[in-house]
Amino acid sequence: MTLDDLLQRNREWADAQRARDPEFFARLARGQKPRLLWIGCSDSRVPAEEILGCGPGDLFVHRNVANIVAYNDINIASVIQFATVNLHIVDVVVCGHYGCGGIKAACAETMADGYLGDWLNIAGWAKLAVDQRLEREGRAPPGEEYHRLVVEENVRLQLKHLSHLAVVRRQRAGQPGALRLHGWVYDIGTGLVKIIQTGDT
């Protein structure tokens, strides 16, 4: 598929939207009121709007490799601030996915080089937590099951990071229920979302 093909698809999509609803783009241009903030993985197979059956304007989305919430990432911090302060979003979802290449790389014996290695080192703490739990339980699951456990633990870890960010702490201070943090995992093989953690995390 070429870039020209994609631009043609854009024209066809816009024409189809106007044919169904002549005011569609005029409404979008007036502003946004998204239902939730989605912090997900950059993986091309995990598009938030498609997964949740939503359209333009329904979700506020931030995506990065392995859906990581890093303390020193001003990009994600500014996204969260804009979503919660300016758009008044109260539900924030961190969504990982099974089969995540970033998590598999974080679990590999040799870490990736450069910026990617630095970034995935954050998810390495999720791997360590799973390793310690499995050691206590005296079991060693096969590769795919192991990676699924690390994907889930990484979601829990990033929720913890999220709850520690100053912008989140300020929003929640003295306001129970003002901001709800949720952890989900998407299963590419079934198309379904699994709830890992939800509510007032």
N, C-alpha and C positions, 0 to 999 in steps of 0.2 A: 504494500500500500504506500503510495507516494504522498508527499505533502499536498499536492494538487487534489488528490483523492479526498484527503481529510477536509480541505477547504470546500470541496463540492458537497461533501456530507454536511458540513456546517450550513451551507445555503439551503440544502434540502430540509434539514432539521428546523431552521428558522421559518421557512415557508410552511412547513407542516404545523408548527406551533401557531402561527398566525391564522392558518386555515381553521384550526380547531377553536381558537380563542383569540380574536382580533386584539383584545386588550392585554394579552399576556405580557408582552415586553414593556408596555406602558406601566403596568402594575409593578413589575420588577424594578423599573427605573425610579419609582417613587421611594424605594427604601427596602430594607430587609428586617425581618423579625424571625430569625431561625429558632427552631425548637430546642436544639442542643448544640454543644461544642463537641466535635468528634476529633479525638487525637488518635490517629491510626498510622499504619505502616504505609510506606511509599509503594509497596508492591502493586504492580499494575492490575493484579487480579482481585484487589480489595477496594473497590470504589464505594465509598460510604453511601452515596445517594442510591446507587443501584441495589446494594444489599438491603437497605431499609425501605426500598420502594418510594423514595422521595424525589422531588424535583428541585429546580433552582429556587433558592431562597429558603429552603426548609432546614438546612444544616449549615453550621459554621465549621469549617474543616481545616485541620492542620495535620499534615502527614510528614513522616520522616522514616529513615531506615530503622526498623524494629520498634516503632512507636515508643520512643524514649523521651522521658521528661528529664532534661538535664538542668541542674541548678544554675549553671553559668550560661544558659542559652537564652539570650535576650529575644531571639525570634519567638520561641514558644511562650516566654513570659509576656511579651507584648500581645500575642494572639489571645492568651487567657485574659489579660487585662481588658482588651477591647471587647471580648465576648461577654465577660461578666459585668464590667462597669458600663460600657457604652450600649451594648445590646441587651443587657439585663438577663442573660442566660443563666438558669439555675441548675441545669443538668450538664455535667461534663462526663464524657465517656472516653476511657482509654481502651482501645480495641486492638488486641493482637490477633494473630491468625496462625493456625496450624500450618506447617510447611514453610515457616518463615526462614528465608535464606539468611537474614541477619542473625537470627538466633542460632541457626546451625553454625554460622561462622564464629559466633561468640563461644560456642561449645567445642570448636575445633582445637586440637592440640597446639597448632600454630596460629596465632592471632594475625589477622590481616594487617598490612602495613599502613602507615600514614594516618590520615584523618579518619578513615574508616575503622582502623584498629582502635584509635583513641575513643571513637564514638561507641563502638561495640563493647569496649571494656566496661562500660556502665552496665550493660546487660549481663556481664560476667558475674555480677553479684547475685543475679537470679540463678545462674548455673550453680554457684557455690552453695546457695540455700538448698537447692534440690539435691545436690550431692550429699550434703550433711544430713538431710532428712532420710534419704535412701540408705545411708550408712547406718543411721539409728534403727531403721526398719529392717536392715539386713537383706535388702533386695537390690537387684540390678536389672531394670527393665531393658528390653531391646531398644535399639536406636530410635525408632520412630516414636515409641511411647515415651522415651526419655525426653526427646525434643518437645513433645506436647506438654510434658510437665514443666519444662523450662519456659515455654511460651506462656503458660498460665502464671507461673511464678514471676515472670517478667512484667506481666500486667499488674500484679499485686505490688511489685517493687515500684513501678512507675506511678501508681496511685499514691504510694507513700511519699515519693518525691514531690508529686503534685500537691499533696496536703501540706508540705513544708514550705512551698513557695510563698514569699511575702504577700503577693497579690491575692492568693487564695486565703491565707491566714487572715488578712484584713477583711476580706469579704465575709468570712465566717465568724469573725470575732463578735460575740454577743448576739449573734443572729442565727439561732438554730434553724436548720432547714433552708438557710439562705442560699446555700450552694451544695448540691448533692453530687458526689463523685461515684462513678460506676466503672466496674471493670468487666469487659466482655472479651470473648475470643470467637472469631469467625472461623468456621470450618469450610475451607474451599471445596472439600470433597462432597459436602452435603448442601452447602449454601445457607446453613443455619448458624445462628449466633447462640453461644453458650454464655450464661451469666456466671462470672467468677466472683464478683463482689458488687454489691449495690447499696444505694442509700447513703446514709450519713457516714461515709468512710473516713 
